[in-house]
Amino acid sequence: MNPDLTLTVRETGPGSPYELTGDQVAALVAVPDLVRLTPAPGGRWSVRGNQKVGLIRLRTRSGGAIHLRLQPKLGIRDLLFLLSYSSTDPWHPEPVTAATTDDLVPALADLLARTARGTLVAGVLHGYREVADDLPLIRGRIRTTAQLRRTGLPLPISVQYDDHTPDIPENRILLAALHMAAHLPGVPHPTRLALRHLADRLPGVRRPHPGEPLPAWTRTRLNARYVPALRLAELLLSGRSIRPESGAPTPADGFLLDLPKVFERFVTVTLGEALARHGIRCAPQDVHRLDEARRAAFRPDLVLYRGGGPISVMDAKYTFLKVTAPPVEHLYQLLAYCTALGISHGHLIYAATSPGTSPTDHVIRSSPVTITAHALNLNEPPAGILAQVAALAARTATAAPA
């Protein structure tokens, strides 16, 4: 049996060399796009990040385990702020405690425990659920058709009634997240105990089975206090979907986030809200056609509309630019978007970790199209990041045709 191996990998960077067995290499490549492996001198392997963060536990075919820590380039507090816009109903996370600021998974588990504790302190939410059952007495309404099908004794009676129960979608989602977080690798023992204690406060609630879709819920006045905990729970449960390639025998569990999707969602939500204040409507991820035959589809992150027609297009790129010009393939992409939409201005939104990056205009030769590259400094406090978004929206609205 191979001994357990712990790998610490940054989301970006040149990577680090490790001595890996064949089984360990197979386990790492079984999960698609998890890390990048390249041969290194001395028979070792260079393990590089692939813009994903989290904590993953992989089992090898020989019985060993790989504990893979994928660390973000951003600080945990900054990353949690981006994650708070991961849904259509942004939540505002509580401050991260100093003990959990080094790793994302312990920080999220601790945050879930504190958020759920604050949610349940006012009591467990109950709701009405329609129940069809066979009882020795009448409760609610008799199900006449089902009762008439019976032969012999008239009992039990087929009835239908509304039950006031804690077994509702909100509590099921919360229980599933508490249970999952308590079993994530790397979560400290005190946090595990807190999560299990909170789960015990939900008796009578059925936990969704692994692979079962989460139940749907709608925000109302009655469940408003649950919303922050539910948004965090959904985030944790969505990050649990780690699957090896089809047919691969390597089991994997843990929590994984795709940072390009996180950044794209943050830009889409915040810019959409900021541009709405300038009378511009934003359509995220709408399908458009590149060719006249309408066979080649594309989905820009945001298409901007004013007065019913498109006026600009935006695409978010989780790339930390180190040069003055964007990659040529990004310019090609926005040029194609602008040409197909019949507009003359497109925008690329990049990430940055330092101040002083000014927007740069790139006028495409022999074309009426201009592409502006912007960078958001994600190392600023939340108010500073939102101020950058507001300034970007104002600049875009001013440059857009009326």
C-alpha positions, 0 to 999 in steps of 0.5 A: 500500500502506498503511503498517503500523499499531501500536495499543496498547489497554487491555483496559478503559477509554475507548479512544484515537482513531486515524486509520484507513483503510477497509481498517484498519477492515474488518480490525479488525471482521473478527475478532469481538469483538476491539475496539470501534470508535466514530466520534470527532471529526475523522474518527477512530475510538475503539478500545476494549478488549473484555476480551481481551489478547494480540498480534495481527497483522492483514493488510489487503486493501491489503497493510498490517498492523495490530499490535494490542497488547491490554494487560491491566489486571492485571500480567503476573505476576498474570495468569499466576497466574490462567492457571495454573488454566486446566486441571484440573491447575493448574501453577505458572509460574516467575517472569517475567523483568523484560525480559518483564513489559510484554507478555503474549506475550513473557512467555509465549514466554519462560516456555515456553522456560524451562519446556521447557528444564527439561523436556528437560534430563532427556532426551526422553520416549519411548513405545510406539506400535503400527505396521502396516507392510510389511517385508522381514523379520519384526518383531513379529507377522505380520498374517495376513489382510493377508498372505494377500491378497497374490499373487505374491512373499511379500515384503514381509511385512505385520507389526505391532509396538510401536515405542519412539519419541519421536513421542508425544502429549506431544512433538507438543504441545510441538513444536507450541507451540514452533514456534507461539511462535517465530513469534508477533509481538512475541517477542524474537529471543533467545527465538525462537532458544531456542524453535527450538533446543528444537524441534530437540531433538525429532527424529522427532516429527511436528508437528500440522498447522494446524487438526488437533486436538491429540492426547490425553494422560493424566498418568502417573508417566512423563510427570509432569515434562512436565506444566507444559510441556504445560499451558503449551503447551496454553494457548498453542495454545488462544489461537492460534484467531483466526479472521475472520468467515466469508468475510472475506478478512482473515488474522490471527495471534497470541495472544489470551485472553478474560479473562472465561473466564480469571477464570471458570475460576480462580474455578471451580477454586479455589472448588471446591477450597476448598468441598470442605474444608467438605463442599460439592460444586460442579458447574461449568457443569451444565445446568439448566432455567428453565421448567416445559416445560424449554425454556429452559436455563441454565448457572451457573458453580457450583451448590453441593450438600450432602447431595444437594440444591442449597444455593447458586449462584455466578456469576463476573463479570470486572467491576471494580465501582466502585459499591456495588451490582452491575448490575441485570442481574446481580441479575436473572440470579442471582434467576432461577437461585435461583428455578429451583433452589429456593434462597434464596441466590446469590453474585456473584464480581467482580474488584477491583484494590484492597483493602477491598471487603467482601461486600454482601448484596442482599435482593430485595424480595418474594422470599426470595432474598438475593444476596451480591456479593463481590470478589477483589483480584487485585493481591495476591500468589498466597497473598493471592488464595488466602486471599481465596478460602478466606475466601469459601468459609468465609463461603459454607459458614457461610451455607448451610443445613445 
